[in-house]
Amino acid sequence: MSSLAIVTGSAGLVGSEASQLFCERGWRVVGIDNDMRSHFFGVDASTAANRARLEQLAQYQHRSFDIRDRALVEALVSEAGSDLRAVIHTAAQPSHDWAARDPHTDFGVNATGTLNLLEAVRRHAPAAAFVFTSTNKVYGDAPNRLPLVEHATRYSVAPGHPYTEHGIDETMSIDHTLHSVFGASKVAADVMVQEYGRYFGMPTVCFRGGCLTGPAHAGAELHGFLAYLVRTCVEGRPYRVFGYKGKQVRDNLHARDLVEAFWEYIQAPRPGEVYNMGGGIYSNCSMLEAIDMTEKTVGRKLDWTYVDEARIGDHKWWISDLAKFQAHYPGWRVQHNVPAIIAEITDALRPLP
């Protein structure tokens, strides 16, 4: 019998990449996804197309239910039992702005849903690796206290600072900082995932992602900036840049590179670990730089405007230090940089000739 993985948010960006990769490598995958993304961000953000593509795979089975439903989560994990080798938990409410409008739903999906999964796994398959897609927003706005230098198109960290050369590592505090409601719910889930690893000895891990992206991303204005940026340029739609003169820096990681990191971890799990995970020094850009690269790739000027007010809890500069994960799993490397990601998203969005 082949190994079994449960993937939550299986029709989303990271979940669909994980489901496909694990099926390709001979695993059976049970995917959980009820297309909450269309509820969060509208019909344009629906993950239905990804679900349809996955359901063509012989080793994939789909379950459409809500991870807030404890009984259904418990029943699925109990059914899997000792066959279950990994849970890849990517389901989330991912937007700052949306969370502030409905904190109960945000916390229910991000925190309570995670607890439902952890407890079901502890009861029925405690040896299964539990991979949680966390976020760099658990650090709140602490990165904005870094000494930054302004350049023509981006900010950088001042020379001589420990983060200048390699980015932000996992020693940055998550306390005494403004997280946003979304960031707070992800902190709750992140800490609980760590606790199940440290307290119960389960093989759990938090990957604190930067900007995760790729052609499978149903980007919306409130979440998924790079995919949404490319889409608006391809379709000739307006785009808004919020705050910091458009010089805020993001590291961008292709979802395929992220799920390759999941794969590496599952082969040799370490209980209660935390890794900052993004494009790092290999794949990052500012908003202004992303616009320039997109215009050149698409071959069209973007219709964009600037809004002077930044989003609450938004980072001026974020680049992940990948050294810890690469030290633990030296076979893993970032394979896609920003220009390559933009080109891939553009190709996926353009109509066939």
C-alpha positions in Angstrom: 0.0 0.0 0.0 1.4 3.4 -1.0 1.9 6.2 1.6 -1.1 8.4 2.3 -1.2 12.2 2.8 -4.0 14.4 3.8 -3.8 17.9 2.2 -6.0 20.7 3.5 -6.7 23.6 1.2 -5.9 21.1 -1.5 -7.3 23.2 -4.4 -5.4 26.3 -3.4 -2.0 27.4 -4.5 0.2 25.5 -2.1 -2.3 22.6 -1.5 -2.6 21.9 -5.2 1.1 21.9 -5.8 1.6 19.6 -2.8 -1.2 17.2 -3.9 0.3 17.0 -7.4 3.8 16.5 -6.3 2.9 13.7 -3.8 0.8 12.0 -6.3 3.6 12.2 -8.9 5.9 10.5 -6.3 3.5 7.5 -5.8 1.6 8.7 -2.7 -2.2 8.6 -2.3 -3.6 12.0 -1.4 -6.9 12.9 0.2 -7.6 16.5 -0.4 -9.9 18.7 1.8 -11.1 21.9 0.1 -14.6 23.6 0.1 -13.5 26.6 -2.0 -13.8 29.1 0.9 -11.4 31.3 -1.2 -14.4 32.2 -3.4 -16.3 33.2 -0.2 -13.3 35.3 1.0 -12.4 37.0 -2.3 -15.2 36.5 -4.9 -15.8 34.2 -7.8 -12.6 35.3 -9.6 -10.6 33.7 -6.7 -12.4 30.3 -6.9 -10.2 27.3 -6.7 -12.6 25.1 -8.7 -10.3 24.8 -11.7 -7.5 23.5 -9.6 -9.8 21.0 -8.0 -11.0 19.7 -11.4 -7.4 19.3 -12.5 -6.5 17.3 -9.4 -9.5 15.1 -9.7 -8.1 13.8 -13.0 -5.3 12.2 -11.0 -5.9 8.5 -10.2 -4.3 8.7 -6.7 -6.2 11.8 -5.6 -9.5 11.8 -3.7 -11.4 15.0 -2.8 -13.4 15.8 0.3 -15.4 19.0 0.3 -15.9 20.0 4.0 -14.8 22.7 6.4 -11.9 22.0 8.8 -13.8 23.9 11.5 -16.1 20.8 11.6 -14.3 18.8 14.3 -16.4 15.7 13.8 -15.7 15.4 10.1 -11.9 16.1 10.6 -11.8 13.4 13.3 -13.7 10.9 11.1 -11.3 11.4 8.2 -8.2 11.0 10.2 -9.6 8.0 12.1 -10.4 6.4 8.8 -6.9 7.0 7.5 -5.4 5.6 10.8 -1.9 4.1 10.6 -1.8 4.5 6.8 -1.5 8.2 7.2 2.1 9.3 6.8 1.7 13.1 6.5 -0.8 15.9 6.9 0.0 19.0 4.9 -2.1 21.8 6.3 -2.4 24.7 3.9 -6.1 25.7 4.4 -6.4 29.3 5.7 -8.1 32.6 5.7 -5.1 34.6 4.4 -6.0 38.3 4.3 -5.3 41.1 6.8 -8.2 43.2 5.6 -10.8 40.3 5.5 -9.8 39.1 9.0 -10.6 42.5 10.5 -14.1 42.4 9.0 -14.9 38.9 10.4 -12.5 37.9 13.2 -14.6 34.9 14.3 -14.4 33.3 10.9 -10.7 34.1 10.6 -9.8 32.6 13.9 -12.1 29.7 13.4 -10.4 28.7 10.1 -6.8 29.6 11.0 -6.6 28.6 14.7 -9.5 26.3 15.6 -9.3 24.4 12.3 -5.6 23.8 13.0 -6.3 22.5 16.5 -9.0 20.1 15.1 -6.4 18.6 12.8 -3.6 18.4 15.4 -5.8 16.7 17.9 -7.2 14.2 15.4 -3.7 13.3 14.3 -2.5 13.0 17.9 -5.4 10.6 18.6 -5.2 8.4 15.5 -1.8 8.9 13.7 0.7 10.5 16.0 3.7 9.3 13.9 2.4 11.2 10.8 4.4 14.3 9.9 2.3 17.5 10.4 3.4 20.3 8.1 1.8 23.7 8.8 1.9 26.5 6.3 2.4 29.4 8.7 3.3 33.0 7.7 5.9 35.7 8.3 3.1 37.8 9.7 3.6 36.0 13.0 6.4 38.5 13.5 3.9 41.3 13.2 5.3 44.7 12.2 8.6 44.0 14.1 10.5 44.0 10.7 9.5 47.6 10.3 11.7 48.5 13.2 14.8 47.4 11.3 17.2 50.3 10.2 16.2 50.7 6.6 17.9 52.6 3.8 15.8 54.1 1.0 16.9 53.6 -2.6 15.4 54.6 -6.0 13.2 51.5 -6.2 13.4 49.7 -2.9 14.3 49.7 0.8 17.3 47.7 2.1 18.6 47.0 5.6 21.4 49.3 6.7 25.0 47.9 6.2 26.4 46.0 9.2 23.1 44.8 10.5 22.9 41.0 11.1 20.0 40.6 8.6 21.7 42.6 5.8 23.3 39.8 3.9 21.0 36.8 4.4 17.6 38.1 5.6 15.5 37.6 8.7 16.0 34.5 10.8 13.8 32.6 13.3 15.3 34.4 16.3 13.2 37.6 15.6 10.6 38.0 18.4 6.9 37.5 17.8 6.0 39.5 20.9 5.3 43.2 21.5 4.3 43.9 17.9 1.2 44.8 15.8 0.2 41.6 14.1 -3.2 42.4 12.5 -6.1 40.1 13.3 -5.0 37.7 10.7 -1.5 37.6 12.1 -2.8 36.9 15.6 -4.9 33.9 14.4 -1.8 32.5 12.6 0.3 33.0 15.7 -2.2 31.0 17.7 -2.0 28.1 15.2 1.8 28.4 14.8 2.4 28.1 18.5 -0.1 25.2 18.9 1.7 23.3 16.1 5.0 23.8 17.9 3.5 22.7 21.2 2.2 19.5 19.8 5.7 18.8 18.6 7.4 19.8 21.9 4.8 18.6 24.4 3.5 15.5 22.7 6.7 14.7 20.7 4.9 14.7 17.4 6.8 15.4 14.1 5.3 18.9 13.6 6.8 21.9 11.7 5.8 25.5 10.9 7.0 27.0 7.6 6.7 30.7 8.0 6.1 31.7 4.5 6.8 35.1 2.8 5.0 35.7 -0.5 4.1 32.3 -1.9 3.1 32.3 -5.5 2.9 30.6 -8.8 0.6 30.0 -11.8 -1.9 28.0 -9.7 -2.5 31.1 -7.5 -6.0 32.6 -7.7 -4.7 36.0 -6.8 -7.0 38.7 -5.5 -6.3 42.3 -4.4 -6.5 41.3 -0.7 -4.1 38.4 -1.1 -1.6 37.1 -3.6 0.0 40.2 -4.8 2.3 38.9 -7.6 -0.3 36.6 -9.2 -2.8 39.4 -9.0 -0.4 42.0 -10.4 0.4 39.9 -13.4 -3.2 39.1 -14.0 -4.3 42.8 -13.9 -1.5 43.6 -16.4 -2.4 40.8 -18.8 -6.1 41.7 -18.6 -5.6 45.5 -18.7 -7.3 46.0 -15.4 -6.4 48.7 -12.8 -4.0 47.9 -9.9 -3.4 49.8 -6.6 -0.1 50.0 -4.6 -0.6 50.6 -0.9 1.9 52.7 1.0 5.7 52.9 1.4 6.1 54.6 -2.0 5.9 51.1 -3.6 9.4 50.4 -2.4 8.4 47.6 0.1 10.4 44.5 -0.5 9.0 40.9 -0.6 10.7 37.6 -1.1 8.7 35.5 -3.5 8.8 31.7 -3.4 7.3 29.5 -6.1 4.8 27.0 -4.5 6.6 24.1 -6.1 9.8 25.1 -4.3 7.9 25.3 -1.0 6.3 21.8 -1.4 9.8 20.4 -2.3 10.7 21.7 1.2 7.7 19.9 2.6 8.9 16.7 0.9 12.4 17.0 2.4 11.0 17.6 5.9 8.6 14.6 5.7 11.5 12.3 4.7 13.4 13.2 8.0 11.0 15.1 10.3 12.2 17.1 13.4 9.6 17.6 16.1 8.4 21.2 16.8 10.6 22.9 14.3 10.1 26.4 12.8 11.6 27.6 9.5 11.4 31.0 7.8 10.6 30.1 4.2 10.5 32.4 1.2 12.5 33.3 -1.9 15.3 34.7 0.3 18.2 36.5 -1.2 17.7 34.5 -4.4 14.2 35.7 -5.3 12.9 39.0 -4.0 11.7 42.4 -5.4 10.0 45.6 -4.4 6.5 46.5 -5.7 8.0 49.0 -8.1 10.5 46.4 -9.4 7.7 43.8 -9.7 5.6 46.3 -11.8 8.6 46.9 -14.1 9.4 43.2 -14.6 5.7 42.5 -15.2 5.3 45.2 -17.8 8.4 44.0 -19.7 7.3 40.4 -19.6 3.6 41.0 -20.5 4.5 43.7 -23.1 2.0 46.2 -21.7 2.0 49.1 -19.3 0.2 48.5 -16.0 -2.7 50.8 -15.2 -1.7 51.4 -11.5 -2.3 54.1 -8.9 -0.7 54.8 -5.6 -2.6 54.8 -2.2 -0.5 56.6 0.4 -1.9 54.6 3.4 -0.1 51.3 4.0 -2.1 48.3 5.1 -2.0 47.6 8.9 0.8 45.3 9.8 2.4 45.4 6.3 6.1 44.9 6.1 8.4 47.5 4.5 11.1 44.9 4.0 11.0 41.1 4.3 13.6 38.7 3.1 13.7 35.2 4.7 17.0 33.8 5.9 16.9 30.2 4.7 20.1 29.1 6.4 18.5 27.0 9.1 16.3 24.9 6.8 19.2 24.5 4.3 21.5 23.4 7.2 18.9 20.7 8.2 18.0 19.7 4.7 21.0 20.5 2.5 19.5 18.9 -0.6 16.9 21.7 -1.0 17.4 24.9 -3.0 15.2 27.7 -4.4 14.8 26.8 -8.1 12.6 29.8 -9.3 13.4 33.5 -9.1 11.0 36.4 -9.6 11.5 36.9 -13.3 10.9 33.2 -13.9 7.8 33.2 -11.7 6.3 36.2 -13.5 7.0 34.6 -16.9 5.3 31.4 -15.8 2.2 33.2 -14.4 2.0 35.2 -17.6 2.1 32.1 -19.8 -0.6 30.5 -17.8 -2.9 33.5 -18.0 -2.5 34.2 -21.7 -5.2 32.6 -23.9 -4.1 29.7 -26.2 -3.5 30.8 -29.8 
